[in-house]
Amino acid sequence: MLSSGFTARKKMSVDVLTFGLNHVSAPLAVRERVSLPVDLLRPALDGLRSAFGSSVREAAILSTCNRTEVYCAAEPHIADQLPAWMADFNRLESVSLQPHLYRYQHNEAVRHAFRVASGLDSMVVGEPQILGQMKDAVRAATEAGSLGTLLHQLFQRTFSVAKEVRSHTAIGAHSVSMAAAAVRLAERVFDDLSQANVLFIGAGEMIELCATHFAARQPARMAVANRTAERAQVLASRFNADTLRLAQLSESLADFDVVVSCTASTLPILGLGMLERITRLRRHRPIVMVDLAVPRDIEAEVGRLPDIYLYTVDDLGRMVQSGSEARQAAVVQAEAIIDARVKNFMHWLENREIVPTLVDMQETAEQLSAAEVEKAQRLLARGVEPSEALRYLARNLTQKYMHGPLSELNQSSPAQREQLLQLLPRLLPDPNAPRRR
């Protein structure tokens, strides 16, 4: 509105965008093809920013067994191009990936982040592991240099919302964990696990949870096999279990009735040929195999063998999805908290967008004031009375600040003039307002 040197800065629009797939939108066979191990997160983030340049200002990638999602602070027009990048990075045909992808922008992207961290979008509603996984994703983005002010603020508020949901609702109190579900599935085949030998392949958080639940059934024997012997030994010592090298699996697998696997391997470590031989060695005694890895550790064809009961992460998910009324009530409470916090974040985001304009307005006003003060000082130097110099200063500042609004009123159409007349009382200072001390 001011025409005395101020021009509104043209703002490059940047929005919050989220796209990806999860256990609801995509089957395991698709999810495992876009799953990114930790060592590929940085190359993926670098590739994303390289592909889109300044159109993608910030980015973070969350990749778990149930989802692979990209969070961006980016120009809105690239939203339609991001899925093609994901397909290309994972060497997939875009048409095969497209039906399984979802995209969110603006407040819906923020809402999605809040729901994911709070466990509302998980296969096991209310499970706490996703919050730690999201923090790991943020840490990886920070180390890659792809996190800036906007996403940093988004994720900090995301973590705060997740904590609030868990503190003020019973969202996690009624969850049946994946580890507990694995025990129940094993008990369907072996009524008494105290007579069973259980092997855990891997030594991560999920295997540790499963080992804790199986140990409570006091099986006859437990063992841990892992690529890193030291990690296997640390976990095994907690449960008085044996350790094995991965190279020993082919000769030792026949000794175990239950096998739970969750490694970061990009290729299956237990194949059909090996398991056919193992079932013959066991004289067709059954084996329960629980594959919690994405990509899968056990070839899908193994499930066709008559003596093997193979369960994937999706099978366990279906088992734990049945919720109680108490959990549903907690979900309603959690959604209400999230709605309020989304509004708060969007208010912060919208205010952030006008900051450059406010800075420009302040600088212009200060320049005008400085110029008029300099003129008044010259009058004083020539011997003009101070009261006259002050009146000169006040009159000139008033004319400068009123020039823009008055010009707009004179040049505007009747409809525009009506809008301006409604705005002016809110924009101009009230001479009767109490002074600040």
Secondary structure, 3 states (H helix, E strand, C coil): CCCCCCCCCCCCCCEEEEEEEECCCCCHHHHHHHCCCHHHHHHHHHHHHHHHHHHEEEEEEEECCCEEEEEEEECHHHHHCHHHHHHHHCCCCHHHHHHHCEEEECHHHHHHHHHHHCCCCCCCCCCCHHHHHHHHHHHHHHHHCCCCHHHHHHHHHHHHHHHHHHHHCCCCCCCCCHHHHHHHHHHHHCCCHHHCEEEEECCCHHHHHHHHHHHCCCCCEEEEEECCHHHHHHHHHHCCCEEEEHHHHHHHHHHCCEEEECCCCCCCCECHHHHHHHHHHCCCCCEEEEECCCCCCECHHHHHCCCEEEEEHHHHHHHHCCCCHHHHHHHHHHHHHHHHHHHHHHHHHHHHHHHHHHHHHHHHHHHHHHHHHHHHHHHHHCCCCHHHHHHHHHHHHHHHHHHHHHHHHHHCCHHHHHHHHHHHHHHCCCCCCCCCC
